Amino acid sequence: MALVVKLDDLELHQMNVKTALLN
């Protein structure tokens, strides 16, 4: 269960990084 949350966290972090690069 924790692993799934960690994967979601990682994906969310990647999206945040991409958004930051776009701005």
Residue pairs with C-beta under 8 A, 6 or more apart in sequence:
none
